[in-house]
Structures are given as structure tokens and as C-alpha cells.
Amino acid sequence: MLKYMCKNASMAESFETKWFETADKNISGKSKYIAVSLQLSWSEVKGTPDGIVSIEFSNDRLSFSVGALIDVDNTNNRSNAEIAILNSVSKFFRIRYINNSITNGNLDAVLYLEER
């Protein structure tokens, strides 16, 4: 199953997504879907391509650990998107985008959840 964490998000300003659970539970409370990978792609980047995408993990959504930092160092990576393997024991994760000198662009973050 695919789920967008963000789609065509403006890269003109820094932002963070909401926290996502690493496992979606069904009605009986058992884990039905597990987050397996995250695809990050961007396009139409304007300004200096020096942004950063941070993948952050947390158990309580108050404090977090940075799992990966991905440099936005080109204007378009749609034909060579970044894929992060999510093998986390944490309960939640999110992405944080830091624009630095980027003045425009579009960011997509697509989560792949595997049925268990």
C-alpha cells in the first residue's frame, strides 16, 4: 500500500510532516501494515539547491532521533529518487524539510507499507 506523507509540497519554506506510525493496526489491534520504505523526490527546484530532508524517529512524538539526512543538491531527482529503507523499532517517524537557499520547488514523500 502506498501513502503520501506529502505531495507537491512547496520547497520555498521549511516544514515538517505530521508523525506517522511505523505500523498501521487493524481493528483487532494487530499490526496489519508495516512501513517498509520511503521514496523522496523533488522537481522544479529554484534558487541554490542546498536543502536538507531529515527522517526523524520517535517513541513519544516529543523527542526524536535523526535517522538520515538527505541533501537536496540538484534541481530534479524524479528519475533518480532517494529511497530510504525503514527498519525502525520506534513507534513514529516524520520528515522535516529545511529549505536553506531554495526559493521554490515541489517535494513528494511516498511511503510504502507492506501487509503483514
Rosetta constraint file for C-alpha pairs under 8 A:
AtomPair CA 1 CA 112 HARMONIC 5.87 0.50
AtomPair CA 1 CA 113 HARMONIC 5.10 0.50
AtomPair CA 1 CA 114 HARMONIC 6.38 0.50
AtomPair CA 1 CA 115 HARMONIC 7.61 0.50
AtomPair CA 2 CA 110 HARMONIC 6.61 0.50
AtomPair CA 2 CA 111 HARMONIC 5.61 0.50
AtomPair CA 2 CA 112 HARMONIC 4.79 0.50
AtomPair CA 2 CA 113 HARMONIC 6.19 0.50
AtomPair CA 3 CA 110 HARMONIC 5.77 0.50
AtomPair CA 3 CA 111 HARMONIC 5.08 0.50
AtomPair CA 3 CA 112 HARMONIC 6.58 0.50
AtomPair CA 3 CA 113 HARMONIC 7.62 0.50
AtomPair CA 4 CA 108 HARMONIC 7.45 0.50
AtomPair CA 4 CA 109 HARMONIC 5.88 0.50
AtomPair CA 4 CA 110 HARMONIC 4.54 0.50
AtomPair CA 4 CA 111 HARMONIC 6.00 0.50
AtomPair CA 5 CA 17 HARMONIC 6.76 0.50
AtomPair CA 5 CA 108 HARMONIC 7.57 0.50
AtomPair CA 5 CA 109 HARMONIC 5.28 0.50
AtomPair CA 5 CA 110 HARMONIC 5.96 0.50
AtomPair CA 5 CA 111 HARMONIC 6.70 0.50
AtomPair CA 6 CA 17 HARMONIC 7.23 0.50
AtomPair CA 6 CA 107 HARMONIC 7.21 0.50
AtomPair CA 6 CA 108 HARMONIC 5.37 0.50
AtomPair CA 6 CA 109 HARMONIC 5.23 0.50
AtomPair CA 6 CA 110 HARMONIC 7.24 0.50
AtomPair CA 7 CA 106 HARMONIC 7.87 0.50
AtomPair CA 7 CA 107 HARMONIC 6.42 0.50
AtomPair CA 7 CA 108 HARMONIC 4.49 0.50
AtomPair CA 7 CA 109 HARMONIC 6.53 0.50
AtomPair CA 7 CA 110 HARMONIC 7.96 0.50
AtomPair CA 8 CA 106 HARMONIC 4.67 0.50
AtomPair CA 8 CA 107 HARMONIC 5.13 0.50
AtomPair CA 8 CA 108 HARMONIC 5.51 0.50
AtomPair CA 9 CA 106 HARMONIC 5.26 0.50
AtomPair CA 9 CA 107 HARMONIC 4.97 0.50
AtomPair CA 9 CA 108 HARMONIC 6.54 0.50
AtomPair CA 10 CA 104 HARMONIC 6.64 0.50
AtomPair CA 10 CA 105 HARMONIC 5.85 0.50
AtomPair CA 10 CA 106 HARMONIC 5.09 0.50
AtomPair CA 10 CA 107 HARMONIC 6.56 0.50
AtomPair CA 11 CA 45 HARMONIC 7.61 0.50
AtomPair CA 11 CA 97 HARMONIC 7.87 0.50
AtomPair CA 11 CA 99 HARMONIC 6.25 0.50
AtomPair CA 11 CA 102 HARMONIC 6.82 0.50
AtomPair CA 11 CA 103 HARMONIC 6.95 0.50
AtomPair CA 11 CA 104 HARMONIC 5.26 0.50
AtomPair CA 11 CA 105 HARMONIC 4.86 0.50
AtomPair CA 11 CA 106 HARMONIC 5.66 0.50
AtomPair CA 11 CA 107 HARMONIC 6.47 0.50
AtomPair CA 12 CA 99 HARMONIC 6.49 0.50
AtomPair CA 12 CA 102 HARMONIC 6.03 0.50
AtomPair CA 12 CA 103 HARMONIC 4.54 0.50
AtomPair CA 12 CA 104 HARMONIC 4.41 0.50
AtomPair CA 12 CA 105 HARMONIC 6.62 0.50
AtomPair CA 13 CA 98 HARMONIC 7.47 0.50
AtomPair CA 13 CA 99 HARMONIC 5.84 0.50
AtomPair CA 13 CA 103 HARMONIC 7.66 0.50
AtomPair CA 14 CA 96 HARMONIC 7.63 0.50
AtomPair CA 14 CA 97 HARMONIC 5.31 0.50
AtomPair CA 14 CA 98 HARMONIC 4.56 0.50
AtomPair CA 14 CA 99 HARMONIC 5.10 0.50
AtomPair CA 14 CA 100 HARMONIC 7.97 0.50
AtomPair CA 15 CA 96 HARMONIC 5.87 0.50
AtomPair CA 15 CA 97 HARMONIC 5.31 0.50
AtomPair CA 15 CA 98 HARMONIC 6.82 0.50
AtomPair CA 16 CA 94 HARMONIC 7.17 0.50
AtomPair CA 16 CA 95 HARMONIC 5.72 0.50
AtomPair CA 16 CA 96 HARMONIC 4.09 0.50
AtomPair CA 16 CA 97 HARMONIC 6.01 0.50
AtomPair CA 17 CA 94 HARMONIC 5.73 0.50
AtomPair CA 17 CA 95 HARMONIC 5.69 0.50
AtomPair CA 17 CA 96 HARMONIC 6.51 0.50
AtomPair CA 18 CA 94 HARMONIC 6.24 0.50
AtomPair CA 19 CA 61 HARMONIC 7.11 0.50
AtomPair CA 19 CA 92 HARMONIC 5.93 0.50
AtomPair CA 19 CA 93 HARMONIC 5.46 0.50
AtomPair CA 19 CA 94 HARMONIC 4.93 0.50
AtomPair CA 20 CA 92 HARMONIC 5.38 0.50
AtomPair CA 20 CA 93 HARMONIC 5.38 0.50
AtomPair CA 20 CA 94 HARMONIC 6.07 0.50
AtomPair CA 21 CA 91 HARMONIC 5.74 0.50
AtomPair CA 21 CA 92 HARMONIC 4.46 0.50
AtomPair CA 21 CA 93 HARMONIC 6.50 0.50
AtomPair CA 22 CA 34 HARMONIC 5.96 0.50
AtomPair CA 22 CA 35 HARMONIC 5.12 0.50
AtomPair CA 22 CA 88 HARMONIC 7.54 0.50
AtomPair CA 22 CA 90 HARMONIC 7.19 0.50
AtomPair CA 22 CA 91 HARMONIC 5.62 0.50
AtomPair CA 22 CA 92 HARMONIC 5.54 0.50
AtomPair CA 22 CA 93 HARMONIC 6.81 0.50
AtomPair CA 23 CA 31 HARMONIC 5.81 0.50
AtomPair CA 23 CA 32 HARMONIC 7.17 0.50
AtomPair CA 23 CA 33 HARMONIC 5.52 0.50
AtomPair CA 23 CA 34 HARMONIC 4.45 0.50
AtomPair CA 23 CA 35 HARMONIC 6.11 0.50
AtomPair CA 23 CA 91 HARMONIC 7.51 0.50
AtomPair CA 24 CA 31 HARMONIC 5.81 0.50
AtomPair CA 24 CA 32 HARMONIC 5.89 0.50
AtomPair CA 24 CA 33 HARMONIC 5.05 0.50
AtomPair CA 24 CA 34 HARMONIC 6.50 0.50
AtomPair CA 25 CA 29 HARMONIC 5.36 0.50
AtomPair CA 25 CA 30 HARMONIC 5.35 0.50
AtomPair CA 25 CA 31 HARMONIC 4.32 0.50
AtomPair CA 25 CA 32 HARMONIC 5.15 0.50
AtomPair CA 25 CA 33 HARMONIC 6.80 0.50
AtomPair CA 26 CA 30 HARMONIC 5.86 0.50
AtomPair CA 26 CA 31 HARMONIC 6.41 0.50
AtomPair CA 26 CA 32 HARMONIC 5.62 0.50
AtomPair CA 31 CA 116 HARMONIC 7.01 0.50
AtomPair CA 32 CA 115 HARMONIC 5.70 0.50
AtomPair CA 32 CA 116 HARMONIC 5.21 0.50
AtomPair CA 33 CA 113 HARMONIC 5.56 0.50
AtomPair CA 33 CA 114 HARMONIC 5.25 0.50
AtomPair CA 33 CA 115 HARMONIC 4.48 0.50
AtomPair CA 33 CA 116 HARMONIC 5.73 0.50
AtomPair CA 34 CA 113 HARMONIC 5.21 0.50
AtomPair CA 34 CA 114 HARMONIC 5.32 0.50
AtomPair CA 34 CA 115 HARMONIC 6.58 0.50
AtomPair CA 34 CA 116 HARMONIC 7.03 0.50
AtomPair CA 35 CA 86 HARMONIC 6.48 0.50
AtomPair CA 35 CA 111 HARMONIC 6.95 0.50
AtomPair CA 35 CA 112 HARMONIC 6.05 0.50
AtomPair CA 35 CA 113 HARMONIC 4.42 0.50
AtomPair CA 35 CA 114 HARMONIC 6.49 0.50
AtomPair CA 36 CA 85 HARMONIC 6.17 0.50
AtomPair CA 36 CA 86 HARMONIC 5.09 0.50
AtomPair CA 36 CA 87 HARMONIC 6.84 0.50
AtomPair CA 36 CA 111 HARMONIC 7.65 0.50
AtomPair CA 36 CA 112 HARMONIC 5.73 0.50
AtomPair CA 36 CA 113 HARMONIC 5.59 0.50
AtomPair CA 36 CA 114 HARMONIC 6.38 0.50
AtomPair CA 37 CA 83 HARMONIC 6.71 0.50
AtomPair CA 37 CA 84 HARMONIC 5.53 0.50
AtomPair CA 37 CA 85 HARMONIC 4.48 0.50
AtomPair CA 37 CA 86 HARMONIC 5.07 0.50
AtomPair CA 37 CA 111 HARMONIC 6.00 0.50
AtomPair CA 37 CA 112 HARMONIC 5.28 0.50
AtomPair CA 37 CA 113 HARMONIC 7.37 0.50
AtomPair CA 38 CA 83 HARMONIC 5.60 0.50
AtomPair CA 38 CA 84 HARMONIC 5.11 0.50
AtomPair CA 38 CA 85 HARMONIC 6.56 0.50
AtomPair CA 38 CA 86 HARMONIC 7.08 0.50
AtomPair CA 38 CA 109 HARMONIC 6.67 0.50
AtomPair CA 38 CA 110 HARMONIC 5.68 0.50
AtomPair CA 38 CA 111 HARMONIC 4.57 0.50
AtomPair CA 38 CA 112 HARMONIC 6.21 0.50
AtomPair CA 39 CA 81 HARMONIC 6.64 0.50
AtomPair CA 39 CA 82 HARMONIC 5.68 0.50
AtomPair CA 39 CA 83 HARMONIC 4.50 0.50
AtomPair CA 39 CA 84 HARMONIC 6.46 0.50
AtomPair CA 39 CA 108 HARMONIC 7.85 0.50
AtomPair CA 39 CA 109 HARMONIC 5.62 0.50
AtomPair CA 39 CA 110 HARMONIC 5.09 0.50
AtomPair CA 39 CA 111 HARMONIC 6.44 0.50
AtomPair CA 40 CA 81 HARMONIC 5.91 0.50
AtomPair CA 40 CA 82 HARMONIC 5.11 0.50
AtomPair CA 40 CA 83 HARMONIC 6.35 0.50
AtomPair CA 40 CA 107 HARMONIC 7.31 0.50
AtomPair CA 40 CA 108 HARMONIC 5.79 0.50
AtomPair CA 40 CA 109 HARMONIC 4.70 0.50
AtomPair CA 40 CA 110 HARMONIC 6.65 0.50
AtomPair CA 41 CA 76 HARMONIC 7.68 0.50
AtomPair CA 41 CA 77 HARMONIC 5.75 0.50
AtomPair CA 41 CA 78 HARMONIC 5.45 0.50
AtomPair CA 41 CA 81 HARMONIC 5.01 0.50
AtomPair CA 41 CA 82 HARMONIC 6.48 0.50
AtomPair CA 41 CA 107 HARMONIC 5.89 0.50
AtomPair CA 41 CA 108 HARMONIC 5.32 0.50
AtomPair CA 41 CA 109 HARMONIC 6.69 0.50
AtomPair CA 42 CA 75 HARMONIC 7.52 0.50
AtomPair CA 42 CA 76 HARMONIC 5.56 0.50
AtomPair CA 42 CA 77 HARMONIC 5.77 0.50
AtomPair CA 42 CA 78 HARMONIC 6.24 0.50
AtomPair CA 42 CA 81 HARMONIC 7.91 0.50
AtomPair CA 42 CA 105 HARMONIC 6.96 0.50
AtomPair CA 42 CA 106 HARMONIC 5.37 0.50
AtomPair CA 42 CA 107 HARMONIC 4.42 0.50
AtomPair CA 42 CA 108 HARMONIC 6.20 0.50
AtomPair CA 43 CA 75 HARMONIC 5.96 0.50
AtomPair CA 43 CA 76 HARMONIC 4.19 0.50
AtomPair CA 43 CA 77 HARMONIC 6.52 0.50
AtomPair CA 43 CA 78 HARMONIC 6.64 0.50
AtomPair CA 43 CA 105 HARMONIC 5.78 0.50
AtomPair CA 43 CA 106 HARMONIC 5.41 0.50
AtomPair CA 43 CA 107 HARMONIC 6.89 0.50
AtomPair CA 44 CA 75 HARMONIC 5.87 0.50
AtomPair CA 44 CA 76 HARMONIC 6.18 0.50
AtomPair CA 44 CA 104 HARMONIC 7.18 0.50
AtomPair CA 44 CA 105 HARMONIC 4.72 0.50
AtomPair CA 44 CA 106 HARMONIC 6.46 0.50
AtomPair CA 45 CA 49 HARMONIC 6.79 0.50
AtomPair CA 45 CA 74 HARMONIC 7.48 0.50
AtomPair CA 45 CA 75 HARMONIC 4.49 0.50
AtomPair CA 45 CA 76 HARMONIC 6.64 0.50
AtomPair CA 45 CA 102 HARMONIC 6.84 0.50
AtomPair CA 45 CA 103 HARMONIC 7.50 0.50
AtomPair CA 45 CA 104 HARMONIC 5.50 0.50
AtomPair CA 45 CA 105 HARMONIC 4.06 0.50
AtomPair CA 45 CA 106 HARMONIC 7.04 0.50
AtomPair CA 46 CA 75 HARMONIC 6.96 0.50
AtomPair CA 46 CA 102 HARMONIC 5.86 0.50
AtomPair CA 46 CA 103 HARMONIC 5.46 0.50
AtomPair CA 46 CA 104 HARMONIC 4.97 0.50
AtomPair CA 46 CA 105 HARMONIC 6.20 0.50
AtomPair CA 47 CA 101 HARMONIC 6.06 0.50
AtomPair CA 47 CA 102 HARMONIC 4.69 0.50
AtomPair CA 47 CA 103 HARMONIC 5.14 0.50
AtomPair CA 47 CA 104 HARMONIC 7.06 0.50
AtomPair CA 48 CA 101 HARMONIC 5.30 0.50
AtomPair CA 48 CA 102 HARMONIC 5.41 0.50
AtomPair CA 48 CA 103 HARMONIC 7.87 0.50
AtomPair CA 49 CA 72 HARMONIC 5.93 0.50
AtomPair CA 49 CA 73 HARMONIC 4.83 0.50
AtomPair CA 49 CA 74 HARMONIC 5.50 0.50
AtomPair CA 49 CA 75 HARMONIC 6.43 0.50
AtomPair CA 49 CA 101 HARMONIC 6.91 0.50
AtomPair CA 49 CA 102 HARMONIC 5.77 0.50
AtomPair CA 50 CA 71 HARMONIC 6.81 0.50
AtomPair CA 50 CA 72 HARMONIC 5.63 0.50
AtomPair CA 50 CA 73 HARMONIC 5.36 0.50
AtomPair CA 50 CA 99 HARMONIC 7.25 0.50
AtomPair CA 50 CA 100 HARMONIC 6.23 0.50
AtomPair CA 50 CA 101 HARMONIC 6.26 0.50
AtomPair CA 50 CA 102 HARMONIC 6.68 0.50
AtomPair CA 51 CA 71 HARMONIC 6.05 0.50
AtomPair CA 51 CA 72 HARMONIC 4.79 0.50
AtomPair CA 51 CA 73 HARMONIC 6.97 0.50
AtomPair CA 51 CA 97 HARMONIC 7.32 0.50
AtomPair CA 51 CA 98 HARMONIC 5.55 0.50
AtomPair CA 51 CA 99 HARMONIC 4.55 0.50
AtomPair CA 51 CA 100 HARMONIC 5.41 0.50
AtomPair CA 51 CA 101 HARMONIC 7.04 0.50
AtomPair CA 51 CA 102 HARMONIC 6.46 0.50
AtomPair CA 52 CA 69 HARMONIC 6.56 0.50
AtomPair CA 52 CA 70 HARMONIC 5.61 0.50
AtomPair CA 52 CA 71 HARMONIC 4.71 0.50
AtomPair CA 52 CA 72 HARMONIC 5.56 0.50
AtomPair CA 52 CA 97 HARMONIC 5.82 0.50
AtomPair CA 52 CA 98 HARMONIC 5.17 0.50
AtomPair CA 52 CA 99 HARMONIC 6.67 0.50
AtomPair CA 52 CA 100 HARMONIC 7.91 0.50
AtomPair CA 53 CA 69 HARMONIC 5.75 0.50
AtomPair CA 53 CA 70 HARMONIC 5.03 0.50
AtomPair CA 53 CA 71 HARMONIC 6.47 0.50
AtomPair CA 53 CA 72 HARMONIC 7.22 0.50
AtomPair CA 53 CA 95 HARMONIC 6.67 0.50
AtomPair CA 53 CA 96 HARMONIC 5.75 0.50
AtomPair CA 53 CA 97 HARMONIC 4.57 0.50
AtomPair CA 53 CA 98 HARMONIC 6.44 0.50
AtomPair CA 54 CA 66 HARMONIC 6.64 0.50
AtomPair CA 54 CA 67 HARMONIC 7.46 0.50
AtomPair CA 54 CA 68 HARMONIC 5.77 0.50
AtomPair CA 54 CA 69 HARMONIC 4.59 0.50
AtomPair CA 54 CA 70 HARMONIC 6.34 0.50
AtomPair CA 54 CA 95 HARMONIC 5.53 0.50
AtomPair CA 54 CA 96 HARMONIC 5.08 0.50
AtomPair CA 54 CA 97 HARMONIC 6.34 0.50
AtomPair CA 55 CA 66 HARMONIC 5.96 0.50
AtomPair CA 55 CA 67 HARMONIC 5.48 0.50
AtomPair CA 55 CA 68 HARMONIC 5.24 0.50
AtomPair CA 55 CA 69 HARMONIC 6.55 0.50
AtomPair CA 55 CA 93 HARMONIC 7.13 0.50
AtomPair CA 55 CA 94 HARMONIC 6.02 0.50
AtomPair CA 55 CA 95 HARMONIC 4.65 0.50
AtomPair CA 55 CA 96 HARMONIC 6.60 0.50
AtomPair CA 56 CA 64 HARMONIC 6.18 0.50
AtomPair CA 56 CA 65 HARMONIC 5.56 0.50
AtomPair CA 56 CA 66 HARMONIC 4.50 0.50
AtomPair CA 56 CA 67 HARMONIC 5.51 0.50
AtomPair CA 56 CA 68 HARMONIC 7.34 0.50
AtomPair CA 56 CA 93 HARMONIC 5.42 0.50
AtomPair CA 56 CA 94 HARMONIC 5.42 0.50
AtomPair CA 56 CA 95 HARMONIC 6.02 0.50
AtomPair CA 56 CA 96 HARMONIC 7.47 0.50
AtomPair CA 57 CA 64 HARMONIC 5.38 0.50
AtomPair CA 57 CA 65 HARMONIC 5.27 0.50
AtomPair CA 57 CA 66 HARMONIC 6.41 0.50
AtomPair CA 57 CA 67 HARMONIC 6.58 0.50
AtomPair CA 57 CA 88 HARMONIC 7.90 0.50
AtomPair CA 57 CA 90 HARMONIC 6.23 0.50
AtomPair CA 57 CA 91 HARMONIC 7.71 0.50
AtomPair CA 57 CA 92 HARMONIC 5.77 0.50
AtomPair CA 57 CA 93 HARMONIC 4.30 0.50
AtomPair CA 57 CA 94 HARMONIC 6.73 0.50
AtomPair CA 58 CA 62 HARMONIC 7.46 0.50
AtomPair CA 58 CA 63 HARMONIC 6.32 0.50
AtomPair CA 58 CA 64 HARMONIC 4.54 0.50
AtomPair CA 58 CA 65 HARMONIC 6.44 0.50
AtomPair CA 58 CA 90 HARMONIC 5.75 0.50
AtomPair CA 58 CA 91 HARMONIC 6.32 0.50
AtomPair CA 58 CA 92 HARMONIC 5.16 0.50
AtomPair CA 58 CA 93 HARMONIC 6.02 0.50
AtomPair CA 59 CA 63 HARMONIC 7.92 0.50
AtomPair CA 59 CA 64 HARMONIC 7.61 0.50
AtomPair CA 59 CA 90 HARMONIC 5.35 0.50
AtomPair CA 59 CA 91 HARMONIC 4.92 0.50
AtomPair CA 59 CA 92 HARMONIC 5.91 0.50
AtomPair CA 60 CA 91 HARMONIC 7.75 0.50
AtomPair CA 60 CA 92 HARMONIC 7.68 0.50
AtomPair CA 61 CA 92 HARMONIC 7.02 0.50
AtomPair CA 77 CA 81 HARMONIC 5.16 0.50
AtomPair CA 77 CA 82 HARMONIC 7.84 0.50
AtomPair CA 99 CA 103 HARMONIC 7.69 0.50
